Amino acid sequence: MRLGDLSLSENLFFLGHDPFTGKPRVRQDILDIGLAGAALADLVLDERVALDNGVVVLRNRYATGDPLTDRVLTMIAREAGRHGGNGLVIVAKLAVEWGVRPAGLGKAVWARL
């Protein structure tokens, strides 16, 4: 999805950082999770992937020209056919570090890209 000339994840990146200092406006772990979700949303809205019972399913494997997007699409293609969800596998491969922590009645997954 494009908002102007930028994707949803690019817009979120700029909204999440001070335009003068470049410092994050929110905690880095929260921003990283938002960016990962926005990147996945971009792929869903561009009909590159779909979600089927919580599993990321590749719908269009053709290169986009964007290195990060193409890398994610390659990872999804590699994981196709495996049992269970592959969202955390993709997060683990893209992230510098990631983890899970209790949050309310459930859990929160965090990632630093």
Buried (B, 14 or more C-beta within 10 A) or exposed (E): BEEEEEBBBBBBBEEBBEEEEEEBEEEEBEBBBBBBBBBBBBBBEBEBBEEEEEBBEBEEEEEBEEEEBBEBBEBBEBBEEEEEBBBBBBBEEBBEEBEEEEEEEEEEBBBBB
